[in-house]
Amino acid sequence: MLHLQIDDHAGMPVYRQVLDQIKYYIASGILKPGDRLPSIRELAQTLAINPTTVVRVYGDLEHEGVIEMQHGRGAFVTTRSFRMTSAQRERKIRELARRLVVEAAQMGAPASQVLKAVEEELEELCEPEEAGQPLRLPRLARAS
């Protein structure tokens, strides 16, 4: 299942947050060609956002060739969609880690608190995994 998270304090439009997260899940291989995305209504309700926002996200993803809308069936990941290489994944993880560290430093948080928070989030959000296997996030959520 997809785990999308909306951060009302991110300073980034909800539309962009949803778009980027879906593209990330496709690029990382969590969403594979042929996988069905949640319906517009279902995703809007789950994330507590306007359905028009989801329509815009899905429309842009379809325009980019990332997903395909099938009338009466839903939205599906296309076979042409992009898959992230291990080097690209490493860069993205480092970018996200740097952003976390910078923001934590700006708040004056000690490194131990940051590491503990990351470990706790991994334990809470991720299904049990074997060493070296990709992380799997089990749910959709909205950050408050």
The first five atom37 places (N, CA, C, CB, O) and aatype in JSON, in Angstrom:
{
  "aatype": [12, 10, 8, 10, 5, 9, 3, 3, 8, 0, 7, 12, 14, 19, 18, 1, 5, 19, 10, 3, 5, 9, 11, 18, 18, 9, 0, 15, 7, 9, 10, 11, 14, 7, 3, 1, 10, 14, 15, 9, 1, 6, 10, 0, 5, 16, 10, 0, 9, 2, 14, 16, 16, 19, 19, 1, 19, 18, 7, 3, 10, 6, 8, 6, 7, 19, 9, 6, 12, 5, 8, 7, 1, 7, 0, 13, 19, 16, 16, 1, 15, 13, 1, 12, 16, 15, 0, 5, 1, 6, 1, 11, 9, 1, 6, 10, 0, 1, 1, 10, 19, 19, 6, 0, 0, 5, 12, 7, 0, 14, 0, 15, 5, 19, 10, 11, 0, 19, 6, 6, 6, 10, 6, 6, 10, 4, 6, 14, 6, 6, 0, 7, 5, 14, 10, 1, 10, 14, 1, 10, 0, 1, 0, 15],
  "atom_mask": [
    [1, 1, 1, 1, 1],
    [1, 1, 1, 1, 1],
    [1, 1, 1, 1, 1],
    [1, 1, 1, 1, 1],
    [1, 1, 1, 1, 1],
    [1, 1, 1, 1, 1],
    [1, 1, 1, 1, 1],
    [1, 1, 1, 1, 1],
    [1, 1, 1, 1, 1],
    [1, 1, 1, 1, 1],
    [1, 1, 1, 0, 1],
    [1, 1, 1, 1, 1],
    [1, 1, 1, 1, 1],
    [1, 1, 1, 1, 1],
    [1, 1, 1, 1, 1],
    [1, 1, 1, 1, 1],
    [1, 1, 1, 1, 1],
    [1, 1, 1, 1, 1],
    [1, 1, 1, 1, 1],
    [1, 1, 1, 1, 1],
    [1, 1, 1, 1, 1],
    [1, 1, 1, 1, 1],
    [1, 1, 1, 1, 1],
    [1, 1, 1, 1, 1],
    [1, 1, 1, 1, 1],
    [1, 1, 1, 1, 1],
    [1, 1, 1, 1, 1],
    [1, 1, 1, 1, 1],
    [1, 1, 1, 0, 1],
    [1, 1, 1, 1, 1],
    [1, 1, 1, 1, 1],
    [1, 1, 1, 1, 1],
    [1, 1, 1, 1, 1],
    [1, 1, 1, 0, 1],
    [1, 1, 1, 1, 1],
    [1, 1, 1, 1, 1],
    [1, 1, 1, 1, 1],
    [1, 1, 1, 1, 1],
    [1, 1, 1, 1, 1],
    [1, 1, 1, 1, 1],
    [1, 1, 1, 1, 1],
    [1, 1, 1, 1, 1],
    [1, 1, 1, 1, 1],
    [1, 1, 1, 1, 1],
    [1, 1, 1, 1, 1],
    [1, 1, 1, 1, 1],
    [1, 1, 1, 1, 1],
    [1, 1, 1, 1, 1],
    [1, 1, 1, 1, 1],
    [1, 1, 1, 1, 1],
    [1, 1, 1, 1, 1],
    [1, 1, 1, 1, 1],
    [1, 1, 1, 1, 1],
    [1, 1, 1, 1, 1],
    [1, 1, 1, 1, 1],
    [1, 1, 1, 1, 1],
    [1, 1, 1, 1, 1],
    [1, 1, 1, 1, 1],
    [1, 1, 1, 0, 1],
    [1, 1, 1, 1, 1],
    [1, 1, 1, 1, 1],
    [1, 1, 1, 1, 1],
    [1, 1, 1, 1, 1],
    [1, 1, 1, 1, 1],
    [1, 1, 1, 0, 1],
    [1, 1, 1, 1, 1],
    [1, 1, 1, 1, 1],
    [1, 1, 1, 1, 1],
    [1, 1, 1, 1, 1],
    [1, 1, 1, 1, 1],
    [1, 1, 1, 1, 1],
    [1, 1, 1, 0, 1],
    [1, 1, 1, 1, 1],
    [1, 1, 1, 0, 1],
    [1, 1, 1, 1, 1],
    [1, 1, 1, 1, 1],
    [1, 1, 1, 1, 1],
    [1, 1, 1, 1, 1],
    [1, 1, 1, 1, 1],
    [1, 1, 1, 1, 1],
    [1, 1, 1, 1, 1],
    [1, 1, 1, 1, 1],
    [1, 1, 1, 1, 1],
    [1, 1, 1, 1, 1],
    [1, 1, 1, 1, 1],
    [1, 1, 1, 1, 1],
    [1, 1, 1, 1, 1],
    [1, 1, 1, 1, 1],
    [1, 1, 1, 1, 1],
    [1, 1, 1, 1, 1],
    [1, 1, 1, 1, 1],
    [1, 1, 1, 1, 1],
    [1, 1, 1, 1, 1],
    [1, 1, 1, 1, 1],
    [1, 1, 1, 1, 1],
    [1, 1, 1, 1, 1],
    [1, 1, 1, 1, 1],
    [1, 1, 1, 1, 1],
    [1, 1, 1, 1, 1],
    [1, 1, 1, 1, 1],
    [1, 1, 1, 1, 1],
    [1, 1, 1, 1, 1],
    [1, 1, 1, 1, 1],
    [1, 1, 1, 1, 1],
    [1, 1, 1, 1, 1],
    [1, 1, 1, 1, 1],
    [1, 1, 1, 1, 1],
    [1, 1, 1, 0, 1],
    [1, 1, 1, 1, 1],
    [1, 1, 1, 1, 1],
    [1, 1, 1, 1, 1],
    [1, 1, 1, 1, 1],
    [1, 1, 1, 1, 1],
    [1, 1, 1, 1, 1],
    [1, 1, 1, 1, 1],
    [1, 1, 1, 1, 1],
    [1, 1, 1, 1, 1],
    [1, 1, 1, 1, 1],
    [1, 1, 1, 1, 1],
    [1, 1, 1, 1, 1],
    [1, 1, 1, 1, 1],
    [1, 1, 1, 1, 1],
    [1, 1, 1, 1, 1],
    [1, 1, 1, 1, 1],
    [1, 1, 1, 1, 1],
    [1, 1, 1, 1, 1],
    [1, 1, 1, 1, 1],
    [1, 1, 1, 1, 1],
    [1, 1, 1, 1, 1],
    [1, 1, 1, 1, 1],
    [1, 1, 1, 1, 1],
    [1, 1, 1, 0, 1],
    [1, 1, 1, 1, 1],
    [1, 1, 1, 1, 1],
    [1, 1, 1, 1, 1],
    [1, 1, 1, 1, 1],
    [1, 1, 1, 1, 1],
    [1, 1, 1, 1, 1],
    [1, 1, 1, 1, 1],
    [1, 1, 1, 1, 1],
    [1, 1, 1, 1, 1],
    [1, 1, 1, 1, 1],
    [1, 1, 1, 1, 1],
    [1, 1, 1, 1, 1]
  ],
  "atom_positions": [
    [[0.84, -1.18, 0.0], [0.0, 0.0, 0.0], [0.89, 1.25, 0.0], [-0.96, 0.0, 1.23], [2.02, 1.21, 0.48]],
    [[0.38, 2.3, -0.52], [1.08, 3.58, -0.61], [1.07, 4.33, 0.71], [0.45, 4.44, -1.69], [0.08, 4.33, 1.43]],
    [[2.18, 4.97, 1.02], [2.27, 5.81, 2.22], [2.59, 7.22, 1.76], [3.37, 5.27, 3.24], [3.75, 7.56, 1.55]],
    [[1.57, 8.04, 1.59], [1.77, 9.43, 1.22], [1.56, 10.27, 2.46], [0.8, 9.87, 0.07], [0.71, 9.98, 3.29]],
    [[2.35, 11.32, 2.56], [2.27, 12.16, 3.75], [2.21, 13.62, 3.32], [3.48, 11.92, 4.69], [3.02, 14.07, 2.51]],
    [[1.25, 14.35, 3.86], [1.1, 15.77, 3.59], [1.57, 16.52, 4.83], [-0.38, 16.13, 3.22], [1.11, 16.27, 5.94]],
    [[2.49, 17.45, 4.61], [2.99, 18.27, 5.7], [2.5, 19.7, 5.48], [4.56, 18.22, 5.8], [2.98, 20.39, 4.58]],
    [[1.56, 20.12, 6.29], [0.97, 21.45, 6.16], [1.98, 22.57, 6.43], [-0.2, 21.59, 7.09], [1.72, 23.73, 6.1]],
    [[3.11, 22.22, 7.02], [4.12, 23.22, 7.38], [5.35, 23.14, 6.49], [4.51, 23.06, 8.83], [6.38, 23.75, 6.8]],
    [[5.28, 22.4, 5.41], [6.45, 22.17, 4.56], [6.81, 23.36, 3.68], [6.21, 20.97, 3.68], [7.93, 23.44, 3.17]],
    [[5.88, 24.29, 3.51], [6.15, 25.41, 2.64], [6.11, 25.01, 1.17], [0.0, 0.0, 0.0], [6.59, 25.73, 0.3]],
    [[5.52, 23.86, 0.9], [5.39, 23.35, -0.46], [3.91, 23.03, -0.69], [6.3, 22.08, -0.71], [3.27, 22.44, 0.19]],
    [[3.37, 23.39, -1.85], [1.95, 23.11, -2.09], [1.63, 21.61, -1.96], [1.54, 23.6, -3.48], [2.45, 20.76, -2.29]],
    [[0.43, 21.32, -1.47], [-0.02, 19.94, -1.31], [0.09, 19.21, -2.65], [-1.48, 19.9, -0.77], [0.53, 18.06, -2.7]],
    [[-0.32, 19.87, -3.71], [-0.25, 19.28, -5.05], [1.16, 18.76, -5.33], [-0.67, 20.32, -6.12], [1.33, 17.64, -5.8]],
    [[2.16, 19.58, -5.06], [3.56, 19.23, -5.34], [4.03, 18.09, -4.44], [4.47, 20.47, -5.15], [4.78, 17.22, -4.88]],
    [[3.59, 18.09, -3.19], [3.97, 17.03, -2.26], [3.46, 15.67, -2.75], [3.43, 17.33, -0.85], [4.2, 14.69, -2.75]],
    [[2.19, 15.63, -3.16], [1.6, 14.37, -3.63], [2.27, 13.93, -4.92], [0.08, 14.52, -3.83], [2.63, 12.76, -5.07]],
    [[2.44, 14.84, -5.86], [3.07, 14.54, -7.15], [4.46, 13.97, -6.94], [3.14, 15.8, -8.02], [4.79, 12.92, -7.49]],
    [[5.28, 14.65, -6.14], [6.66, 14.2, -5.92], [6.71, 12.83, -5.24], [7.41, 15.22, -5.07], [7.55, 12.0, -5.58]],
    [[5.82, 12.6, -4.29], [5.84, 11.32, -3.58], [5.43, 10.16, -4.49], [4.92, 11.37, -2.37], [6.02, 9.09, -4.42]],
    [[4.43, 10.38, -5.33], [4.03, 9.31, -6.26], [5.16, 9.04, -7.25], [2.73, 9.7, -7.02], [5.47, 7.88, -7.53]],
    [[5.78, 10.09, -7.77], [6.9, 9.91, -8.7], [8.05, 9.18, -8.01], [7.39, 11.27, -9.25], [8.7, 8.33, -8.62]],
    [[8.3, 9.5, -6.76], [9.36, 8.82, -6.01], [9.04, 7.33, -5.87], [9.54, 9.48, -4.62], [9.92, 6.49, -6.1]],
    [[7.82, 6.99, -5.49], [7.45, 5.59, -5.32], [7.58, 4.81, -6.62], [6.04, 5.48, -4.78], [7.92, 3.62, -6.61]],
    [[7.29, 5.45, -7.73], [7.45, 4.79, -9.02], [8.92, 4.64, -9.35], [6.72, 5.58, -10.13], [9.37, 3.56, -9.75]],
    [[9.68, 5.71, -9.19], [11.1, 5.68, -9.52], [11.87, 4.7, -8.65], [11.7, 7.07, -9.38], [12.82, 4.07, -9.12]],
    [[11.46, 4.55, -7.4], [12.17, 3.66, -6.49], [11.76, 2.2, -6.67], [11.93, 4.08, -5.06], [12.4, 1.3, -6.13]],
    [[10.7, 1.96, -7.44], [10.26, 0.6, -7.68], [9.23, 0.09, -6.7], [0.0, 0.0, 0.0], [8.8, -1.06, -6.81]],
    [[8.84, 0.91, -5.74], [7.79, 0.5, -4.81], [6.47, 0.33, -5.56], [7.64, 1.52, -3.65], [5.72, -0.61, -5.34]],
    [[6.21, 1.29, -6.48], [5.09, 1.14, -7.41], [5.68, 0.66, -8.73], [4.29, 2.51, -7.6], [6.61, 1.26, -9.27]],
    [[5.15, -0.42, -9.24], [5.68, -1.04, -10.45], [4.71, -0.86, -11.62], [5.96, -2.53, -10.21], [3.53, -0.6, -11.41]],
    [[5.21, -1.01, -12.85], [4.32, -0.92, -14.01], [3.11, -1.84, -13.85], [5.08, -1.26, -15.31], [3.25, -3.01, -13.49]],
    [[1.95, -1.28, -14.12], [0.71, -2.04, -13.99], [0.02, -1.88, -12.64], [0.0, 0.0, 0.0], [-1.16, -2.21, -12.51]],
    [[0.74, -1.37, -11.64], [0.12, -1.16, -10.33], [-0.96, -0.09, -10.43], [1.18, -0.76, -9.28], [-0.8, 0.91, -11.14]],
    [[-2.05, -0.32, -9.73], [-3.17, 0.63, -9.71], [-2.98, 1.61, -8.56], [-4.53, -0.11, -9.58], [-2.67, 1.22, -7.44]],
    [[-3.17, 2.89, -8.86], [-3.14, 3.92, -7.83], [-4.52, 4.03, -7.2], [-2.69, 5.3, -8.43], [-5.51, 3.59, -7.79]],
    [[-4.6, 4.6, -6.0], [-5.92, 4.8, -5.39], [-6.79, 5.68, -6.3], [-5.78, 5.46, -3.98], [-6.28, 6.5, -7.06]],
    [[-8.1, 5.5, -6.21], [-9.0, 6.34, -6.99], [-8.86, 7.78, -6.53], [-10.47, 5.85, -6.86], [-8.35, 8.05, -5.44]],
    [[-9.31, 8.7, -7.35], [-9.25, 10.12, -7.01], [-9.98, 10.38, -5.7], [-9.84, 10.98, -8.14], [-9.45, 11.05, -4.81]],
    [[-11.17, 9.87, -5.59], [-11.98, 10.08, -4.38], [-11.31, 9.44, -3.16], [-13.39, 9.5, -4.57], [-11.25, 10.05, -2.09]],
    [[-10.82, 8.22, -3.32], [-10.18, 7.51, -2.21], [-8.94, 8.25, -1.71], [-9.8, 6.08, -2.65], [-8.76, 8.42, -0.5]],
    [[-8.09, 8.69, -2.64], [-6.88, 9.4, -2.23], [-7.21, 10.73, -1.58], [-5.96, 9.61, -3.44], [-6.6, 11.11, -0.57]],
    [[-8.18, 11.45, -2.14], [-8.58, 12.74, -1.57], [-9.11, 12.55, -0.15], [-9.64, 13.42, -2.46], [-8.78, 13.33, 0.75]],
    [[-9.93, 11.53, 0.06], [-10.49, 11.27, 1.4], [-9.4, 10.85, 2.37], [-11.57, 10.2, 1.33], [-9.36, 11.33, 3.51]],
    [[-8.53, 9.97, 1.95], [-7.47, 9.47, 2.83], [-6.54, 10.59, 3.28], [-6.66, 8.39, 2.12], [-6.15, 10.65, 4.44]],
    [[-6.19, 11.49, 2.35], [-5.27, 12.58, 2.67], [-5.99, 13.84, 3.15], [-4.42, 12.91, 1.46], [-5.34, 14.82, 3.52]],
    [[-7.32, 13.81, 3.15], [-8.14, 14.97, 3.55], [-7.77, 16.2, 2.71], [-7.95, 15.27, 5.06], [-7.51, 17.28, 3.24]],
    [[-7.75, 15.99, 1.38], [-7.47, 17.08, 0.46], [-8.59, 17.17, -0.57], [-6.1, 16.89, -0.24], [-9.42, 16.26, -0.68]],
    [[-8.62, 18.26, -1.31], [-9.62, 18.49, -2.34], [-9.42, 17.5, -3.49], [-9.57, 19.94, -2.84], [-8.29, 17.35, -3.96]],
    [[-10.48, 16.84, -3.95], [-10.35, 15.92, -5.09], [-9.76, 16.6, -6.34], [-11.7, 15.33, -5.42], [-9.11, 15.94, -7.15]],
    [[-10.0, 17.89, -6.49], [-9.45, 18.62, -7.63], [-7.92, 18.58, -7.61], [-9.95, 20.08, -7.62], [-7.28, 18.57, -8.66]],
    [[-7.34, 18.57, -6.42], [-5.89, 18.48, -6.29], [-5.4, 17.13, -6.83], [-5.47, 18.66, -4.81], [-4.4, 17.07, -7.54]],
    [[-6.11, 16.07, -6.5], [-5.73, 14.73, -6.98], [-5.92, 14.65, -8.49], [-6.57, 13.63, -6.27], [-5.09, 14.06, -9.18]],
    [[-6.99, 15.25, -9.01], [-7.22, 15.27, -10.45], [-6.04, 15.95, -11.15], [-8.54, 16.01, -10.79], [-5.55, 15.46, -12.17]],
    [[-5.58, 17.06, -10.59], [-4.44, 17.78, -11.17], [-3.16, 16.93, -11.12], [-4.21, 19.12, -10.42], [-2.42, 16.87, -12.11]],
    [[-2.91, 16.28, -9.99], [-1.72, 15.42, -9.85], [-1.77, 14.3, -10.88], [-1.64, 14.83, -8.41], [-0.81, 14.09, -11.62]],
    [[-2.89, 13.59, -10.95], [-3.01, 12.48, -11.88], [-2.92, 12.96, -13.33], [-4.33, 11.73, -11.64], [-2.32, 12.29, -14.17]],
    [[-3.5, 14.12, -13.62], [-3.42, 14.68, -14.97], [-1.99, 14.99, -15.37], [0.0, 0.0, 0.0], [-1.57, 14.69, -16.49]],
    [[-1.23, 15.59, -14.46], [0.17, 15.89, -14.75], [1.0, 14.62, -14.9], [0.77, 16.77, -13.65], [1.85, 14.54, -15.79]],
    [[0.75, 13.63, -14.05], [1.48, 12.37, -14.15], [1.16, 11.66, -15.46], [1.14, 11.46, -12.96], [2.03, 11.04, -16.08]],
    [[-0.09, 11.74, -15.89], [-0.47, 11.13, -17.16], [0.19, 11.88, -18.32], [-2.01, 11.13, -17.33], [0.68, 11.26, -19.26]],
    [[0.2, 13.2, -18.26], [0.83, 14.02, -19.3], [2.33, 13.69, -19.43], [0.65, 15.52, -18.99], [2.87, 13.71, -20.53]],
    [[2.98, 13.4, -18.3], [4.4, 13.06, -18.29], [4.65, 11.61, -18.7], [4.99, 13.31, -16.92], [5.8, 11.2, -18.87]],
    [[3.57, 10.82, -18.87], [3.73, 9.42, -19.26], [4.06, 8.49, -18.11], [0.0, 0.0, 0.0], [4.47, 7.35, -18.33]],
    [[3.88, 8.97, -16.89], [4.2, 8.19, -15.71], [3.06, 7.23, -15.35], [4.52, 9.11, -14.52], [3.29, 6.1, -14.94]],
    [[1.82, 7.71, -15.52], [0.66, 6.87, -15.27], [-0.26, 6.93, -16.48], [-0.1, 7.32, -13.98], [-0.11, 7.78, -17.36]],
    [[-1.21, 6.01, -16.5], [-2.2, 5.96, -17.56], [-3.58, 5.9, -16.91], [-1.96, 4.74, -18.51], [-3.82, 5.05, -16.04]],
    [[-4.47, 6.79, -17.32], [-5.83, 6.78, -16.81], [-6.67, 5.89, -17.74], [-6.42, 8.24, -16.73], [-6.66, 6.08, -18.95]],
    [[-7.38, 4.94, -17.15], [-8.25, 4.05, -17.92], [-9.68, 4.3, -17.45], [-7.85, 2.54, -17.74], [-10.03, 4.02, -16.31]],
    [[-10.49, 4.83, -18.34], [-11.86, 5.22, -18.0], [-12.6, 4.05, -17.34], [-12.61, 5.69, -19.25], [-12.68, 2.95, -17.9]],
    [[-13.13, 4.31, -16.16], [-13.9, 3.32, -15.43], [-13.06, 2.32, -14.65], [0.0, 0.0, 0.0], [-13.6, 1.55, -13.86]],
    [[-11.75, 2.33, -14.85], [-10.88, 1.37, -14.16], [-9.93, 2.04, -13.19], [-10.08, 0.57, -15.17], [-9.61, 1.46, -12.15]],
    [[-9.47, 3.26, -13.5], [-8.58, 3.96, -12.59], [-7.28, 4.38, -13.22], [0.0, 0.0, 0.0], [-7.14, 4.42, -14.44]],
    [[-6.32, 4.69, -12.36], [-5.0, 5.15, -12.79], [-3.98, 4.04, -12.54], [-4.59, 6.45, -12.03], [-3.98, 3.41, -11.48]],
    [[-3.13, 3.79, -13.53], [-2.15, 2.72, -13.46], [-0.77, 3.23, -13.84], [-2.56, 1.55, -14.37], [-0.64, 4.11, -14.69]],
    [[0.25, 2.67, -13.2], [1.63, 3.0, -13.53], [1.93, 2.43, -14.91], [2.63, 2.45, -12.46], [1.61, 1.27, -15.19]],
    [[2.53, 3.25, -15.77], [2.85, 2.8, -17.13], [4.14, 1.99, -17.16], [2.96, 4.0, -18.08], [4.94, 2.04, -16.22]],
    [[4.33, 1.26, -18.24], [5.57, 0.5, -18.41], [6.72, 1.43, -18.79], [5.39, -0.59, -19.48], [7.88, 1.05, -18.68]],
    [[6.41, 2.65, -19.22], [7.44, 3.61, -19.61], [7.97, 4.38, -18.41], [6.9, 4.59, -20.65], [8.9, 5.18, -18.55]],
    [[7.4, 4.16, -17.25], [7.78, 4.96, -16.08], [9.25, 4.73, -15.72], [6.88, 4.62, -14.88], [9.82, 3.68, -16.01]],
    [[9.83, 5.71, -15.1], [11.24, 5.78, -14.76], [11.55, 4.99, -13.49], [11.68, 7.23, -14.59], [10.79, 5.06, -12.51]],
    [[12.65, 4.25, -13.5], [13.09, 3.53, -12.29], [14.4, 4.14, -11.82], [13.25, 2.0, -12.57], [15.32, 4.36, -12.61]],
    [[14.49, 4.4, -10.53], [15.65, 5.05, -9.93], [16.82, 4.06, -9.83], [15.29, 5.6, -8.53], [16.64, 2.92, -9.41]],
    [[18.01, 4.51, -10.22], [19.2, 3.69, -10.07], [19.65, 3.75, -8.61], [20.34, 4.17, -11.02], [19.19, 4.6, -7.85]],
    [[20.55, 2.86, -8.23], [21.03, 2.87, -6.85], [21.79, 4.17, -6.54], [21.93, 1.65, -6.58], [21.72, 4.67, -5.42]],
    [[22.5, 4.71, -7.53], [23.22, 5.98, -7.32], [22.23, 7.12, -7.13], [24.16, 6.27, -8.5], [22.44, 7.99, -6.28]],
    [[21.15, 7.14, -7.91], [20.14, 8.18, -7.76], [19.44, 8.05, -6.41], [19.11, 8.1, -8.9], [19.16, 9.05, -5.75]],
    [[19.16, 6.82, -6.01], [18.53, 6.59, -4.71], [19.44, 7.07, -3.58], [18.2, 5.08, -4.52], [18.98, 7.72, -2.64]],
    [[20.73, 6.77, -3.67], [21.7, 7.23, -2.67], [21.73, 8.75, -2.59], [23.1, 6.69, -3.0], [21.73, 9.31, -1.49]],
    [[21.74, 9.43, -3.75], [21.74, 10.9, -3.75], [20.48, 11.45, -3.09], [21.85, 11.44, -5.19], [20.55, 12.4, -2.31]],
    [[19.35, 10.86, -3.4], [18.08, 11.34, -2.84], [18.03, 11.12, -1.33], [16.89, 10.62, -3.52], [17.59, 12.0, -0.59]],
    [[18.49, 9.96, -0.87], [18.51, 9.69, 0.57], [19.42, 10.7, 1.27], [18.98, 8.24, 0.85], [19.07, 11.22, 2.33]],
    [[20.57, 10.96, 0.68], [21.5, 11.93, 1.28], [20.9, 13.34, 1.29], [22.82, 11.94, 0.52], [21.09, 14.1, 2.25]],
    [[20.19, 13.68, 0.23], [19.53, 14.99, 0.16], [18.5, 15.12, 1.28], [18.86, 15.2, -1.22], [18.43, 16.15, 1.96]],
    [[17.7, 14.09, 1.46], [16.69, 14.1, 2.52], [17.34, 14.13, 3.9], [15.77, 12.88, 2.39], [16.87, 14.85, 4.79]],
    [[18.4, 13.36, 4.08], [19.11, 13.34, 5.36], [19.72, 14.71, 5.66], [20.2, 12.26, 5.36], [19.66, 15.19, 6.8]],
    [[20.3, 15.34, 4.65], [20.89, 16.66, 4.84], [19.82, 17.67, 5.25], [21.62, 17.13, 3.56], [20.04, 18.48, 6.15]],
    [[18.67, 17.62, 4.59], [17.57, 18.52, 4.92], [17.14, 18.32, 6.37], [16.37, 18.3, 3.97], [16.9, 19.3, 7.09]],
    [[17.03, 17.07, 6.81], [16.66, 16.78, 8.19], [17.7, 17.33, 9.15], [16.49, 15.27, 8.39], [17.36, 17.96, 10.15]],
    [[18.97, 17.09, 8.86], [20.04, 17.53, 9.75], [20.08, 19.06, 9.84], [21.4, 17.0, 9.27], [20.24, 19.61, 10.93]],
    [[19.95, 19.73, 8.71], [19.98, 21.2, 8.7], [18.82, 21.76, 9.52], [19.92, 21.74, 7.26], [19.01, 22.66, 10.34]],
    [[17.61, 21.23, 9.29], [16.45, 21.73, 10.04], [16.57, 21.43, 11.53], [15.16, 21.12, 9.49], [16.21, 22.27, 12.36]],
    [[17.09, 20.25, 11.88], [17.27, 19.9, 13.28], [18.31, 20.83, 13.93], [17.7, 18.42, 13.43], [18.14, 21.26, 15.06]],
    [[19.39, 21.13, 13.2], [20.42, 22.02, 13.71], [19.86, 23.42, 13.93], [21.62, 22.07, 12.75], [20.21, 24.08, 14.91]],
    [[18.99, 23.87, 13.02], [18.38, 25.19, 13.17], [17.49, 25.26, 14.41], [17.56, 25.54, 11.92], [17.31, 26.33, 14.99]],
    [[16.95, 24.12, 14.81], [16.11, 24.08, 16.01], [16.95, 23.85, 17.27], [15.06, 22.98, 15.89], [16.44, 23.94, 18.38]],
    [[18.22, 23.56, 17.08], [19.08, 23.3, 18.22], [18.96, 21.89, 18.78], [0.0, 0.0, 0.0], [19.32, 21.65, 19.94]],
    [[18.48, 20.96, 17.98], [18.31, 19.58, 18.43], [19.65, 18.85, 18.44], [17.29, 18.83, 17.53], [20.44, 19.0, 17.51]],
    [[19.91, 18.06, 19.47], [21.14, 17.27, 19.49], [21.07, 16.1, 18.5], [21.42, 16.75, 20.92], [19.99, 15.59, 18.2]],
    [[22.23, 15.67, 18.01], [22.3, 14.57, 17.04], [21.63, 13.31, 17.57], [23.76, 14.28, 16.68], [20.97, 12.59, 16.82]],
    [[21.79, 13.04, 18.86], [21.2, 11.83, 19.44], [19.67, 11.85, 19.32], [21.62, 11.7, 20.91], [19.05, 10.81, 19.1]],
    [[19.07, 13.03, 19.47], [17.62, 13.14, 19.35], [17.17, 12.89, 17.91], [17.14, 14.52, 19.83], [16.15, 12.25, 17.68]],
    [[17.95, 13.4, 16.94], [17.63, 13.2, 15.52], [17.73, 11.71, 15.17], [18.59, 14.03, 14.62], [16.82, 11.16, 14.54]],
    [[18.81, 11.07, 15.58], [18.99, 9.64, 15.3], [17.88, 8.81, 15.94], [20.36, 9.16, 15.79], [17.35, 7.89, 15.32]],
    [[17.54, 9.13, 17.17], [16.48, 8.4, 17.87], [15.14, 8.55, 17.15], [16.35, 8.88, 19.33], [14.39, 7.58, 17.0]],
    [[14.85, 9.77, 16.7], [13.59, 10.02, 15.98], [13.53, 9.21, 14.69], [13.43, 11.52, 15.67], [12.49, 8.63, 14.36]],
    [[14.64, 9.17, 13.95], [14.67, 8.41, 12.69], [14.48, 6.92, 12.97], [16.01, 8.64, 11.94], [13.7, 6.26, 12.28]],
    [[15.17, 6.41, 13.97], [15.03, 4.99, 14.32], [13.6, 4.67, 14.73], [15.99, 4.63, 15.46], [13.06, 3.64, 14.32]],
    [[12.98, 5.52, 15.53], [11.61, 5.28, 15.97], [10.63, 5.34, 14.8], [11.21, 6.3, 17.03], [9.68, 4.55, 14.74]],
    [[10.84, 6.27, 13.87], [9.97, 6.36, 12.7], [10.09, 5.12, 11.83], [10.3, 7.61, 11.87], [9.09, 4.6, 11.33]],
    [[11.31, 4.63, 11.66], [11.51, 3.4, 10.89], [10.78, 2.23, 11.54], [13.01, 3.08, 10.76], [10.12, 1.45, 10.86]],
    [[10.9, 2.12, 12.85], [10.22, 1.04, 13.58], [8.71, 1.15, 13.44], [10.61, 1.05, 15.06], [8.02, 0.15, 13.25]],
    [[8.19, 2.38, 13.54], [6.73, 2.58, 13.51], [6.16, 2.4, 12.11], [6.39, 3.97, 14.01], [5.09, 1.81, 11.95]],
    [[6.85, 2.89, 11.11], [6.28, 2.93, 9.77], [6.58, 1.73, 8.9], [6.76, 4.14, 9.08], [5.79, 1.38, 8.02]],
    [[7.7, 1.1, 9.11], [8.14, 0.07, 8.18], [7.75, -1.32, 8.63], [9.63, 0.13, 8.01], [7.81, -1.67, 9.81]],
    [[7.34, -2.11, 7.64], [7.05, -3.5, 7.91], [8.38, -4.21, 8.17], [6.26, -4.15, 6.73], [9.42, -3.75, 7.7]],
    [[8.34, -5.32, 8.9], [9.59, -6.05, 9.14], [10.28, -6.36, 7.81], [9.32, -7.35, 9.92], [9.63, -6.71, 6.82]],
    [[11.59, -6.23, 7.82], [12.35, -6.46, 6.6], [13.56, -7.31, 6.88], [12.77, -5.13, 5.98], [14.02, -7.43, 8.01]],
    [[14.06, -7.9, 5.83], [15.31, -8.62, 5.94], [16.42, -7.67, 5.53], [15.32, -9.92, 5.07], [16.18, -6.74, 4.77]],
    [[17.62, -7.89, 6.02], [18.74, -7.01, 5.71], [18.89, -6.86, 4.2], [20.05, -7.55, 6.34], [18.88, -7.84, 3.46]],
    [[19.03, -5.63, 3.78], [19.25, -5.37, 2.35], [17.99, -5.27, 1.52], [0.0, 0.0, 0.0], [18.07, -4.92, 0.34]],
    [[16.84, -5.56, 2.08], [15.59, -5.48, 1.33], [15.06, -4.05, 1.37], [14.54, -6.48, 1.89], [15.3, -3.34, 2.35]],
    [[14.34, -3.61, 0.33], [13.8, -2.25, 0.33], [12.8, -2.04, 1.46], [13.12, -1.95, -1.01], [12.09, -2.96, 1.86]],
    [[12.77, -0.82, 1.98], [11.79, -0.46, 2.99], [10.4, -0.52, 2.36], [12.08, 0.95, 3.58], [10.23, -0.16, 1.2]],
    [[9.41, -0.96, 3.11], [8.04, -1.0, 2.66], [7.19, -0.26, 3.66], [7.54, -2.45, 2.46], [7.18, -0.61, 4.84]],
    [[6.49, 0.76, 3.23], [5.64, 1.54, 4.12], [4.2, 1.08, 3.95], [5.78, 3.06, 3.83], [3.71, 1.04, 2.82]],
    [[3.51, 0.73, 5.03], [2.23, 0.06, 4.93], [0.98, 0.9, 4.82], [2.09, -0.77, 6.05], [-0.09, 0.34, 4.63]],
    [[1.05, 2.26, 4.92], [-0.21, 2.99, 5.03], [-0.13, 4.38, 4.44], [-0.64, 3.08, 6.47], [0.96, 4.9, 4.18]],
    [[-1.27, 4.98, 4.24], [-1.38, 6.38, 3.85], [-1.59, 7.18, 5.12], [-2.55, 6.61, 2.83], [-2.25, 6.71, 6.04]],
    [[-1.03, 8.38, 5.18], [-1.19, 9.19, 6.39], [-1.15, 10.66, 6.05], [-0.12, 8.85, 7.41], [-0.65, 11.05, 4.99]],
    [[-1.64, 11.46, 6.92], [-1.56, 12.91, 6.8], [-0.88, 13.44, 8.04], [-2.96, 13.55, 6.59], [-1.38, 13.25, 9.15]],
    [[0.24, 14.11, 7.86], [0.96, 14.72, 8.99], [0.22, 15.95, 9.44], [2.42, 15.07, 8.62], [-0.35, 16.66, 8.61]],
    [[0.21, 16.21, 10.73], [-0.47, 17.39, 11.25], [0.51, 18.46, 11.61], [-1.31, 17.04, 12.45], [0.11, 19.53, 12.06]]
  ]
}
